[in-house]
Amino acid sequence: MLQIGDFARLGGVTTKTLRLYDRRGIFTPAWVDPDTRYRYYSPAQLPELRRILALTGLGVPLAEVAGLVVDAADLRAVLERRRAALEAERDRVSQRLAELEIRVALVDEGPDVVVRRIPEERVALIETDISLGDSIGPLFYEVESIVRDAGGRSPQPPGVVVERSGERARVRVYVPVRRAVQQGRVVTATLPAVMAATVVHRGPYEGMAETRRALEAWVEAAGHRAIGPERIVYLQFGAEPELEVPGGYLVGSSRDFVTELQIPIG
């Protein structure tokens, strides 16, 4: 029998690791002195320890390793799951490398694109068809005023969901709310969570079309697929004082406008 320090050196691990494995019930000592509680191990246990180290070295979680050692779980199934996870990680790394190549190419001219998860959000909205040249300002005024009167506004930025078709678009102009608001053509809905490629546009809205084209080109070049309508979130904008929009979003000049464009991707 070997004391824990000697066995640890023999097995190429630390005593801390052996104690952890013991607590988890993954790898227990051959004998524990009932008086001193010292742990003792047998060299015959080395093959079992090597199996555990081989599996953890492949990134198999300790919970699954415990199943293999204690419950005789199917080793092939565990390794197949790990292979699938590594292949998925390889695909993600390849995607990141492709995105990096695009960013290097556009470093002096393109906007910074960030892929991120957009959380689910409850909103009050108006859905309608417009011509692409039409202003959506009156729609925002209508929604904001109704939400203000209902006292239900959430302190989040407003936005619009846009589905373009030729020279027209189906828009959902929305304001985040804490509770249901419904009056006239304003209804409450939930914008689903999405993974989206996003870019921030600074300045007047007239230049936003160029930013949108750059984002669309990035999505295509990175090998992503657009899976939903574009979302536009207004992070700094102008609004009439009577709407009582949260002040942190308001600026006096269009030069200070900040707008995020989001393209849901899959």
Phi, psi and omega in degrees: 000145181242140173291164188301321181294318180293317180292324178299314178297321180294323183272353179075030179231178176262160175296328177299319179296316180297321178293322177297312179301323179294314180299323181281351183074021182274317184213109186254155179297157175291329180203143176239124179297120183295338182271311184266344186064017175292142178267140177230141183235158178250141175304336179294346179275353184301317179302321178295318178296319179297323177298316180297315181295323178296318181291314179294329176295333175277358180089011177291128182299150181301327180299321178286325176299319179299321178297322179293321185278316187270315187258003181055042177298162184289113183297319182299317181296319179297316180292326177294320177296320180292322177297317179298320179294320179292323178295321177296320178295321177299319178296320179294320179296318178299320178296318179296320179296319177298317179296322179296318178300320179294317181296321178298318181294329185256012190303329183265354187221337186263160177283162178278117180261132178236129174267123182210164179274128176262119184288160174300146183213135176270133186220158165258136187213162167243131177247127183201167175263140177220164168280149185298336179275353183287149175279139176261006178305313179299328178292318177297318180300318181296313181292313182300320182293321179291318178295320177301312181296329179278347180065032186245013187288138173268145183282055179236159183288149177280174180192188179214141173257128189237126172244106184274145175211099183065234181267005181237168180210146170266120184240147170238100180274124189227157174228129179296141182226155177273335181214170184297135176229127180213123177198128182060235180266005175273125180230163177263138179213171177242121173280124183289155174294142179217157166266130188221148167276128187231151177213147180258129176254132178246134177109191184301155181292340182300331181270005186287334180298321179294319178297320179297316180297322178296320179293317179298320179295321179296315180302315180293314182294329181279357178081016177275168178233123177291128185240009180194171181292154178296145173243141177236125181244130184263107186268328170219130187200177176255148179204154179293139183303325184293346180283343177056042175291142177311127190297336182296342181265350191266136174225160185267343185235144178295339176297337183261005178298142175228123185226135177254129174259134183232129174242111178299135183231158177224000000 
